[in-house]
């Protein structure tokens, strides 16, 4: 059985800061074909769907669609603040390699 993705407290805290729940939105993490390594992450605020896995914490929601779920098994969704900027990041144990952009990967 594949482990579901995990969301860090830091990621939930950032969603609370931007008021995602007050907009009725969740952070959607999806995997699409494309990017420089074969697959890419689509990370955006969106409405939860009927077939989504919903991960909740601190009153916030992160959703993953059923097609993307196998690609994100055991992954960790986090929020990173660095000198070059702040962004949601995904540590994915299924990715055999990733691009320097952090959004594209291969399996």
C-alpha positions in Angstrom: 0.0 0.0 0.0 1.3 3.4 -0.9 1.7 6.0 1.8 -0.3 9.2 1.3 1.6 12.5 1.0 2.3 14.4 4.2 2.0 18.2 4.7 4.3 20.0 7.1 3.0 22.4 9.8 5.0 25.1 8.1 3.0 24.6 4.8 -0.3 24.7 6.7 0.8 27.8 8.5 1.6 29.5 5.2 -1.9 28.6 3.9 -3.4 30.2 7.0 -1.3 33.4 6.5 -2.7 33.8 3.0 -6.2 33.1 4.1 -6.9 30.1 1.8 -9.6 28.8 4.0 -11.4 32.2 4.1 -11.6 32.1 0.3 -13.0 28.5 0.4 -9.9 27.3 -1.3 -7.4 24.6 -0.8 -3.8 24.1 -2.0 -4.0 21.8 -5.0 -0.9 19.6 -5.7 -1.2 17.9 -9.1 1.3 16.1 -11.3 1.2 16.7 -15.1 3.2 15.6 -18.0 5.7 18.1 -19.3 8.5 20.2 -17.8 12.2 19.7 -18.5 12.3 16.3 -16.8 9.1 14.6 -18.0 6.7 15.5 -15.2 5.9 18.8 -13.5 4.0 19.9 -10.4 1.0 22.1 -10.7 0.6 24.0 -7.3 -2.2 26.4 -7.0 -5.2 27.4 -4.9 -8.3 25.6 -6.1 -11.7 24.2 -4.9 -11.6 20.7 -3.6 -13.2 18.1 -5.9 -15.3 15.1 -5.1 -12.5 12.6 -5.9 -9.7 14.5 -4.2 -7.6 13.2 -1.2 -8.0 16.0 1.4 -5.2 16.5 3.9 -6.2 18.9 6.7 -4.3 20.8 9.4 -4.6 24.1 11.2 -8.0 24.6 9.6 -6.4 24.4 6.1 -6.7 21.9 3.3 -4.3 20.5 0.8 -5.9 18.4 -2.0 -4.5 15.8 -4.4 -6.5 14.4 -7.3 -6.7 10.6 -7.8 -4.6 10.6 -11.0 -1.7 12.5 -9.2 -1.8 10.5 -6.0 0.4 7.5 -7.1 3.1 10.0 -8.2 3.0 11.7 -4.8 3.0 8.5 -2.6 5.1 9.2 0.5 6.0 12.7 -0.6 6.3 15.7 1.8 4.7 19.0 0.9 6.5 21.9 2.7 6.9 25.7 2.5 10.4 27.1 2.1 11.6 30.7 2.6 15.0 31.5 1.2 16.9 34.5 0.0 15.8 33.9 -3.6 12.1 33.6 -2.6 9.4 31.7 -0.9 7.5 28.8 -2.3 5.7 25.5 -1.6 8.1 22.6 -2.2 7.7 18.9 -2.6 10.1 16.3 -1.4 9.2 13.3 -3.5 10.8 9.9 -2.9 9.4 8.6 -6.2 11.4 11.1 -8.3 14.5 9.6 -9.7 15.8 13.0 -10.7 14.6 16.6 -10.6 15.3 19.8 -12.4 17.0 22.8 -10.8 13.7 24.6 -10.9 12.2 22.2 -8.3 9.0 22.0 -10.3 10.0 19.3 -12.8 11.0 15.7 -12.2 11.3 12.2 -13.7 10.5 8.8 -12.3 
